[in-house]
């Protein structure tokens, strides 16, 4: 099984339970289209406009393959629940300064 990185992060580092690191170069970026709609304001003084976002079609995604897990954003995974080959990075690992250095979990939403 291979991991393919279609997140906006280049590179992405998967850190396995045994500490082995697998660096995933970015092969592309899968994205959901967005449709913003104005929805009034959060406050009575009209200083903070509220926008509703509807997410639509996903672009930039490779075809599914039996031998690959495609790592994408959580939003893309949620937009395409029928694609069992999609996962998003979870279990983020940070260094002493708080900088993300990798992830330890390939995640899907609970049903």
Buried (B, 14 or more C-beta within 10 A) or exposed (E): EEBBBBBEBEEBBBBEEEEEEEEBEBBBBBBBEEEEEEEEEEEEEEEEEEEEEEBEEBEEBEEEEEEBBBBBBBBBBBBBEEBEBBBBBEEEEEEEEEEEEBBBBBBBEEE
